[in-house]
Amino acid sequence: MVWVRSEHAGALAVVSTWLCALLPWNVTYTPNLSGVSLLFVRFPFAEIQFAWGLSSRVAVRSPLSALSLQSGQTVAVAYQAWVVGATVLALAVLFSLVYYLRDERVEAGPVDPVRVLGGLLGVVGVVLAASTYLLATRGLPGIPLPLGVVISLVLAGVLLTVDRT
């Protein structure tokens, strides 16, 4: 069964990359931790932390600032994985922009750009899945939902298996 026609594979690769850059890869809810409930919404390039209970506040951090905040903690390795995943996704977004703007030139290159983006999204999905696992096992207790991780792995699979004939 063909998921996407060959002539639409390039557009799907570009849109898939942008979608993975915009969707949260992890949403974690921690209920009532010492009177405060926390909700972390982690996008590839930003983390939004909502806290309510005894005090209510919202914090927005980049992956690097979140990593520096967790420096020396057991959960720091999860944030290091997040930085790696965000870096790979940034490379994928840059490549997708070049592909979008110069599709004929990129298509004429030595590698298939659809497979390149599929491979990069697969790497992002695996690295952020590892980060989700590490956050769940070494971080605050809570319920993690790896939304963007699943989507990036599914889209990577579609892009890597598309018929390019």
SULVEN-V161915 format. One record per residue. N is the residue number from 0. PHI is phi as a letter, one per 20 degrees, with the letter a starting at -180 (999 if undefined). PSI is psi as a letter, one per 40 degrees, with the letter a starting at -180 (999 if undefined). NEAR is the number of other ideal C-beta (glycine too) atoms within 12 Angstrom. Layout:
N:PHI:PSI:NEAR
N:PHI:PSI:NEAR
This chain:
0:999:h:7
1:e:h:14
2:e:d:19
3:b:i:25
4:f:i:15
5:g:d:18
6:f:e:16
7:d:e:20
8:f:d:33
9:f:d:32
10:f:d:23
11:f:d:31
12:f:d:41
13:f:d:34
14:f:d:25
15:f:d:42
16:f:d:42
17:f:d:26
18:f:d:31
19:f:d:43
20:f:d:35
21:e:d:20
22:e:i:31
23:f:h:31
24:e:e:45
25:b:h:46
26:c:h:28
27:c:h:34
28:d:h:23
29:d:h:25
30:e:h:18
31:l:g:16
32:e:h:20
33:l:f:14
34:n:e:13
35:c:h:19
36:d:i:25
37:c:i:32
38:c:h:30
39:d:h:38
40:d:h:26
41:d:h:39
42:e:i:29
43:g:d:41
44:d:e:29
45:a:i:24
46:c:h:36
47:d:h:23
48:d:h:28
49:d:h:22
50:c:h:24
51:b:i:19
52:p:b:17
53:f:d:13
54:c:i:14
55:d:h:15
56:b:i:16
57:c:h:16
58:c:h:20
59:c:h:18
60:c:i:25
61:e:i:22
62:g:d:34
63:f:d:20
64:f:d:19
65:f:d:34
66:f:d:27
67:f:d:16
68:f:d:18
69:e:e:28
70:g:h:16
71:n:e:11
72:e:i:19
73:f:d:16
74:e:e:29
75:g:d:22
76:f:d:24
77:f:d:36
78:f:d:38
79:f:d:27
80:f:d:36
81:f:d:45
82:f:d:31
83:f:d:26
84:f:d:42
85:f:d:36
86:f:d:24
87:f:d:35
88:f:d:40
89:f:d:23
90:f:d:24
91:f:d:39
92:f:d:30
93:f:d:21
94:f:d:33
95:f:d:35
96:f:d:21
97:f:d:22
98:f:d:35
99:f:d:23
100:e:d:13
101:c:f:17
102:g:d:22
103:f:d:13
104:f:d:12
105:f:d:24
106:f:d:23
107:f:e:12
108:f:i:17
109:f:e:9
110:c:i:17
111:f:h:24
112:f:d:35
113:f:d:40
114:f:d:28
115:f:d:33
116:f:d:46
117:f:d:39
118:f:d:28
119:f:d:37
120:f:d:48
121:f:d:32
122:f:d:29
123:g:d:42
124:f:d:39
125:f:d:26
126:f:d:38
127:f:d:44
128:f:d:30
129:f:d:27
130:f:d:42
131:f:d:38
132:f:d:22
133:f:d:29
134:f:d:39
135:f:d:25
136:e:d:17
137:d:e:22
138:e:a:31
139:f:i:28
140:f:i:19
141:r:a:24
142:d:h:20
143:e:h:33
144:d:h:23
145:e:g:31
146:g:d:27
147:f:d:39
148:f:d:39
149:f:d:25
150:f:d:29
151:f:d:43
152:f:d:28
153:f:d:24
154:f:d:38
155:f:d:39
156:f:d:22
157:f:d:29
158:f:d:40
159:f:e:29
160:d:e:21
161:f:i:30
162:f:h:19
163:e:f:24
164:e:999:9
